[in-house]
Amino acid sequence: MIIVDFFEQNIDRRNTSSVKWERTKEVFKTDEDVLPMWVADMDFRPPQAVIDALQSRVEHGIFGYTFIGDTVGDAIVGWMSKRHNWTIEKDWIQYSSGVVPSIGKAIQALTEPGDKILVQSPVYPPFFSMVKSNDRVVENAPLVNAETRYEIDFDAFERSLKNGVKMFLLCHPHNPVSRVWKEDELRKMAELCLENDVIIVSDEIHSDLILKPNKHIPIASLSDEISAQTITLVAPSKTFNLAGLQSSAIISSNDSFRKKITTIDQQQGAFTLNAFGIIAMEAAYLKGEEWLEDLLRYIEGNIATVKEFFAEHLPELSLIEPEATYLLWIDCRKLALSDAKLNQLFIKEGKVGFNPGTSFGEGGEGFVRMNVACTRNTVIEGLERMKKAIKS
Ligand SMILES: Cc1ncc(COP(=O)(O)O)c(C=O)c1O
């Protein structure tokens, strides 16, 4: 059942320290109010079961030291099996305050300063910054824009692996180009990594946000050998809009990888998660499925609205066919504007804030990323602002 009314609620997010709503002036360097369609969180309340679980914990009122109980692992194991047909063991799971911190841990645990780490641009900016801030070197095998979707240039990918790469940061599904990598693509990437002894870190934070008719396959689920070469990063944060609660999981069947990550945790004194993060994660994975299905249908409706609007009013823009996430990758190259001008146009003339394509590295020129995890009215307002900017 689609509970459209739930997702249509207009909830004012100001005065909650929302990065998306309250940091626009700094980010977009303007004094004007900008409609925020950028950072990847949603304007929706999470499943009621999550709020209830948090509320009952708040009611208890004592917030001493907490541990991550076995039931949290059970909930993750159950979710992976049910949603992704992936059988994992509870002791493959480690916890982390976020997927970006987990990328940092994996880099520190399994590579050395100066090592090369492979990414596929355009990609989520911390894929570059985490490599650089840990004194490792970015190796890039850019994705190829094949008009309506992106593909992997396997020759470039293999050349990069052979160029001394130690680790591959896979974004699956891929942010921002919205690809859900298919089994043959995953197998080919994994086999090349095995051949070249490259560790795979698969960021699968968006793996629950799959649009019809696509299907997410965890890369580690393809074979025992691939599993042993892989660290998979997942979280309830994107799926259920819980990013502020900072809880995520690191999954690997490889004992040695896990031991090395434990050493990093020990060095940082990172032994547990925030009490609320733990509770929300368990409740979401146990009780959030119906809400998620409703969310996905609502997002699909928002995407259809964008497509119709572009066809009718903005034929100069084209949308890369989204396979996952609520993040749309919009090709604005026909406007023939520099990136600086394109971004100024949307901010100054339209008063609407998107992520500039260039922030995702090579291949992002001429694109913007639009977040449609908001009410349909907000989507329409954003589109009208886009139109006003372009027609000006
Ligand atoms: C691919 C990807 N990984 C990680 C994150 C952020 O993860 P976290 O907030 O858990 O650090 C995002 C957020 O947009 C993302 O798109």
The ligand as a MOL file (V3000), in Angstrom:
LIG
                    3D

  0  0  0     0  0            999 V3000
M  V30 BEGIN CTAB
M  V30 COUNTS 16 16 0 0 0
M  V30 BEGIN ATOM
M  V30 1 C 28.3530 6.4840 -1.7180 0
M  V30 2 C 28.2510 7.0910 -0.3540 0
M  V30 3 N 28.9840 6.5990 0.6550 0
M  V30 4 C 28.9110 7.1140 1.8950 0
M  V30 5 C 28.0770 8.1820 2.1770 0
M  V30 6 C 28.0340 8.7650 3.5690 0
M  V30 7 O 28.1050 7.8000 4.5070 0
M  V30 8 P 28.1530 8.1320 6.0690 0
M  V30 9 O 27.2370 9.2840 6.3150 0
M  V30 10 O 27.7000 6.8610 6.6980 0
M  V30 11 O 29.5730 8.4360 6.3900 0
M  V30 12 C 27.3000 8.7270 1.1480 0
M  V30 13 C 26.4310 9.8830 1.4220 0
M  V30 14 O 25.9180 10.5210 0.5390 0
M  V30 15 C 27.3840 8.1680 -0.1430 0
M  V30 16 O 26.6580 8.6340 -1.1510 0
M  V30 END ATOM
M  V30 BEGIN BOND
M  V30 1 1 1 2
M  V30 2 1 2 3
M  V30 3 2 2 15
M  V30 4 2 3 4
M  V30 5 1 4 5
M  V30 6 1 5 6
M  V30 7 2 5 12
M  V30 8 1 6 7
M  V30 9 1 7 8
M  V30 10 2 8 9
M  V30 11 1 8 10
M  V30 12 1 8 11
M  V30 13 1 12 13
M  V30 14 1 12 15
M  V30 15 2 13 14
M  V30 16 1 15 16
M  V30 END BOND
M  V30 END CTAB
M  END
